[in-house]
Every structure is written in C-alpha cells, then in structure tokens.
Amino acid sequence: MTNPNTTYICPDCGSSEHLEVVVHKWARVYQNEDGDIETDTDDAQDHSDDWDDGSQMVCRADGCGKTGSAAAFRQ
C-alpha cells in the first residue's frame, strides 16, 4: 500500500473525492455442482487489498473520467 500521507488528486479536474483504484484482493473461491465459480471476499482469511503507483486509477467526478496510473494522480 502507498504511504497514507500521500495526496491523490485528479490531474484534469482537481477532484480528490471521486477517485477509484484497481486493487489486488484475496477471495474465497466456491465452485457449485454446475461448475460455476463464485468468489467471496468476506470469507477470505486475508482481508487486505494491495495497490501501488502502477495500479490503474480513474476519476468518477461528473464530466471527468480521467484514467491513468496512480502515480499520475499523486501530488
């Protein structure tokens, strides 16, 4: 995980409240009789989620939609 004191701001619109990032997260895998596979993050023993400067980030502020690496949003 990145330093919690780091600020992330959209370089296009300046929003810091509408950012989303792709994370890696552990999940329990379940396979039913039909072969369908489902996941459940609540049942996983490790509830951590990891991301870094290379993770993809998007700004969901109205009219924005800027995408890029987390590093591009770091101030």
Buried (B, 14 or more C-beta within 10 A) or exposed (E): EBEEEEEBBBEBBEBEEEBEBEEEBBEEEEEEEEEEEEEEEEEBEEEEEEBEEEBEBBBEBEEBEBEBBBEBBBE
